[in-house]
Amino acid sequence: MYIEDQTIAPGLDLFEEIERLKAERNAVILAHYYQDPDIQDIADHLGDSLKLAQLAAQTDADVILFCGVLFMAETAKILNPDRIVLVPDLEAGCSLADSCPPDLFKEYIDRYPDHAVITYINTTAEVKALTDIICTSSNAVRVIASIPEDQPIIFAPDRHLGNYLVKQTGREMKIWNGTCMVHEIFSEQEILRLKAEHPEAVLLAHPECDETILRHADFIGSTTAIIAYTASHDETEYIVATEEGVVHQMKKASPEKTFIPAPTTTGCACNQCPHMRRNTLEKIFLALRDLKPEITMDEGLRLRALRPLERMLALG
C-alpha cells in the first residue's frame, strides 16, 4: 500500500502547483464527469468512459493522471504500458466492477462456451481479460451489432443496462446480475412527485438506472449524450437521473437553464458516487509531486485485457 509523506504546506495554491507539476512531468489529467467541479475544471480532458479510453489511447504525455475510479486508470495502463499512469486514490473503486468477481465470472462464462462475451468497461482488468469485446453505454448498441446475429451473447456486469440493450437491439443475452450503487437508488415515487411539481421538466436518465426509472424518462443516454441533450434542446428545466457531477458541465453550457438532480430512495437529491469523490485536489497534487500511487500490471494480463479494448476502439 502507498503510504508516504502526505503533508502539504499551509496556504499552498493547489491550482498553481498542479499546473506547474503538469508541465514539469509532461503530464495530462483525464477526468470523468462524475468528479468534483474543481477537478473537472483543472482537467486537460473531460469525458465519459468511451471518450476517456480513446483519449488514453491517443495521448503522448509521459504521465497520465486519471481522475476517476480504479478501472478507468487500469484501462489507461492497458493502453499505455510504457507511460506512468497515476490515480489520486487507489481506494477509488467501483461498485459495479466489484459486483463481477473474476473467478465467479469465469465459472459463469464456462457454462456457455458458445457465447460471445461482451463486458461493460466498468470492470476490472481481470474481467476484461475474459472478454471478447468491451463496450460503454455510448457504443453498446454498435458493439452488439458487431456480433453475428446467430451468435449468442453474454453481457456483464450491469443488469439494468443489459436489459435496456435487449429492448434496444432485440438480441437475447445472458445477463450478469450486477448493478451500480449510484444508479440503483433513484426513487420512482420521488421522481414522479418531482415531475408533478415540474410538469415541463425533461427527465434524463442513464441506462444503468432501473427500468422503473427508465420507463418515465424522456431521454435515455450515456453521460456525454445527456450533457449534449441539455445543450442542444430548448427546454429550460431538466431532472437528471445520473451522478450529479454532470450538472456542473450542464450549467457551464446553459447557465440560464434549471437542472434538478433526481431524488433517491431517501428523498434527497444528493446522489454522488462515493468512490469518484475520493479524489481531491490535494491528492492530485501529491500524485503529481510523488508520481504515486502508480498503476502497475502483469504484462500477460495486460495483453489479454488489451485485445477486447482494441476491438471496441476499432469500431470508432
Stockholm file with secondary structure:
# STOCKHOLM 1.0

chainA/1-316         MYIEDQTIAPGLDLFEEIERLKAERNAVILAHYYQDPDIQDIADHLGDSLKLAQLAAQTDADVILFCGVLFMAETAKILNPDRIVLVPDLEAGCSLADSCPPDLFKEYIDRYPDHAVITYINTTAEVKALTDIICTSSNAVRVIASIPEDQPIIFAPDRHLGNYLVKQTGREMKIWNGTCMVHEIFSEQEILRLKAEHPEAVLLAHPECDETILRHADFIGSTTAIIAYTASHDETEYIVATEEGVVHQMKKASPEKTFIPAPTTTGCACNQCPHMRRNTLEKIFLALRDLKPEITMDEGLRLRALRPLERMLALG
#=GR chainA/1-316 SS CCCCCCCCCTTCCHHHHHHHHHHHHTEEEEEETTSCHHHHHHCSEEECHHHHHHHHHHCCCSEEEEESCHHHHHHHHHHCTTSEEECSCTTCCCHHHHTSCHHHHHHHHHTCTTSEEEEESSSCHHHHTTCSEEECTTTHHHHHHTSCTTSCEEEESBHHHHHHHHHHHCCCEEECCBCCHHHHCBCHHHHHHHHHHSTTCEEEECTTSCHHHHTTCSEECCHHHHHHHHHHSCCSEEEEESCTTHHHHHHHHCTTSEEEECCBTTSCSCCCCTTGGGCCHHHHHHHHHHTCSBCCCCHHHHHHHHHHHHHHHHTC
#=GC SS_cons         CCCCCCCCCTTCCHHHHHHHHHHHHTEEEEEETTSCHHHHHHCSEEECHHHHHHHHHHCCCSEEEEESCHHHHHHHHHHCTTSEEECSCTTCCCHHHHTSCHHHHHHHHHTCTTSEEEEESSSCHHHHTTCSEEECTTTHHHHHHTSCTTSCEEEESBHHHHHHHHHHHCCCEEECCBCCHHHHCBCHHHHHHHHHHSTTCEEEECTTSCHHHHTTCSEECCHHHHHHHHHHSCCSEEEEESCTTHHHHHHHHCTTSEEEECCBTTSCSCCCCTTGGGCCHHHHHHHHHHTCSBCCCCHHHHHHHHHHHHHHHHTC
//
